[in-house]
Every structure is written in C-alpha cells, then in structure tokens.
Amino acid sequence: MPVKSSDGNWFLIMCSWEMGEDAEAVQRFHAVYEYFTPLTPTDNPEGRQEALALLAKDDPRLSLVPDSLKSLNLIGRRKFVIICQIISENSNRVLQALSRKISLGAPISVEIFPATYVHDLTNILPERRAVSE
C-alpha cells in the first residue's frame, strides 16, 4: 500500500559544525549516507526490496519512507539538512538512532524539528475569500 504524504510524521534534521571541523563532518556524513544506502532510490526496485529485507526486523530505518528521504548541504554555512517522513508510532526511536549515528563522537550538533509536508497545507489553510473591488 503506498504511503501518502499526510501519513506518519515529517521531520527536518539540522546538523551543524564549527569551522575547522569540516574534514570530520564530511567523513561522518559519508557514514550516514552508507547507513541510508538500503533506502536510496534505484532503477531496480527489486534490488531495494532485497536490501531492505536484509535489515533486522527492529531496524529503525524500516520506519522511514524511502522516497521521502532528502538531504541538503547548505554550502558555505557548515550545515546539513535531512528531511524524512516516519510512519512509526515511535518516531523518537528512529530520530534518536539517527541523531546518534550523526553526532556520536563527532563535533556535530543535531537539532530535530517536527514539520508539515508543504503540499498538505492547501488542505488545512482557510479558503481565500474574493476581494471586492
């Protein structure tokens, strides 16, 4: 069953580090990318399913919606953003595992913000009234 953007919860994970720590931060983010490899989109959906099947049943990555996972490097700002949708009732477990993976033993600070999927705003905003001339 496909997951809708309104299912589960969305999160923005903001990671930052101080000047002079770039090399260690880049190294850590390579490890984070490897951690997410089973979720990455490929031209081979069967290959992705096989990679996901190899994960332990309690692996927190199984709660992430693979197609929702996005990352942005804020060039020149020493910040990195990860956006994801989590369909688990226990999203804290997923976020703690991810935060630990990113920052444990590294000079990286992690902030996590609950978010609303932007395209869903059209359904929750009040209707615009016509402006009379």
C-alpha positions in Angstrom: 0.0 0.0 0.0 1.5 3.4 -1.0 2.3 5.9 1.7 0.6 9.3 1.4 2.4 12.5 2.4 -0.1 13.0 5.1 0.7 9.6 6.7 3.0 9.5 9.7 5.2 12.4 10.7 7.7 14.6 8.9 10.9 15.8 10.4 13.7 18.3 9.5 17.0 17.3 11.0 19.5 20.2 11.0 23.2 19.3 11.5 25.9 21.9 12.0 29.6 22.0 13.0 32.2 24.6 13.7 34.9 26.0 11.4 37.9 23.7 11.4 35.8 20.5 11.8 34.9 20.2 8.1 37.0 17.1 7.4 35.5 15.1 10.3 32.0 16.3 9.5 32.3 15.2 5.8 33.7 11.8 7.0 30.7 11.4 9.3 28.2 12.2 6.6 29.7 9.6 4.3 29.0 7.1 7.1 25.4 8.4 7.3 25.0 8.1 3.5 26.2 4.5 3.8 23.7 3.9 6.6 20.9 5.0 4.3 22.0 3.1 1.3 19.3 0.4 1.5 16.7 3.2 1.3 18.1 5.1 -1.6 16.1 5.2 -4.9 17.4 3.0 -7.6 16.4 2.0 -11.1 16.0 -1.5 -9.6 13.0 -1.6 -7.2 13.6 -5.3 -6.6 17.2 -4.6 -5.5 15.9 -2.0 -3.0 13.4 -4.6 -1.6 16.2 -7.1 -1.3 18.4 -4.6 0.6 15.5 -3.7 2.9 14.8 -7.4 3.5 18.3 -7.9 4.8 17.8 -5.3 7.6 16.8 -6.6 11.1 13.1 -6.5 11.8 13.6 -3.9 14.5 16.0 -1.7 12.4 14.8 2.0 12.8 15.4 2.6 9.1 12.4 0.5 8.3 10.1 3.2 9.7 11.4 5.8 7.2 9.5 6.2 3.9 12.4 5.7 1.4 11.0 8.1 -1.2 10.7 10.9 1.4 14.3 10.9 2.4 16.1 14.1 1.2 19.4 15.7 2.1 20.6 19.2 1.5 24.1 20.7 2.0 23.8 24.4 2.9 27.0 25.3 1.1 29.3 27.7 3.0 27.1 27.5 6.1 28.5 24.3 7.7 25.0 23.0 7.9 23.5 19.9 6.6 19.7 19.2 6.5 18.0 15.8 6.3 14.2 15.7 5.6 12.3 12.5 6.1 8.8 11.0 6.8 8.5 8.5 9.5 5.5 6.2 9.6 6.2 4.6 13.0 4.2 5.5 16.2 7.6 5.5 17.9 9.3 8.1 15.8 11.5 9.1 18.8 13.4 5.8 18.5 14.1 6.4 14.8 15.2 10.0 15.5 17.5 9.0 18.4 19.2 6.3 16.3 19.7 8.8 13.5 21.0 11.6 15.8 23.4 9.1 17.5 24.6 8.0 14.1 25.3 11.6 13.0 26.8 13.1 16.2 28.3 10.4 18.4 31.9 11.2 18.9 31.9 13.9 16.2 31.8 17.7 16.6 28.4 17.9 15.0 25.3 19.4 16.7 21.9 17.9 15.7 18.6 19.7 16.0 15.3 18.0 15.1 12.2 19.9 14.1 8.7 18.4 13.5 7.5 19.5 10.1 4.4 19.6 8.0 4.6 18.4 4.4 4.1 21.7 2.4 1.7 20.4 -0.2 -0.7 19.3 2.5 -1.0 23.0 3.6 -3.6 23.6 0.9 -5.9 21.2 2.7 -5.5 22.9 6.2 -5.4 26.6 5.3 -8.7 28.5 5.3 -10.2 29.3 1.9 -9.3 32.6 0.4 -12.2 35.0 0.1 -12.7 37.0 -3.0 -11.6 40.6 -2.6 -14.3 43.0 -3.6 -13.3 46.0 -5.6 
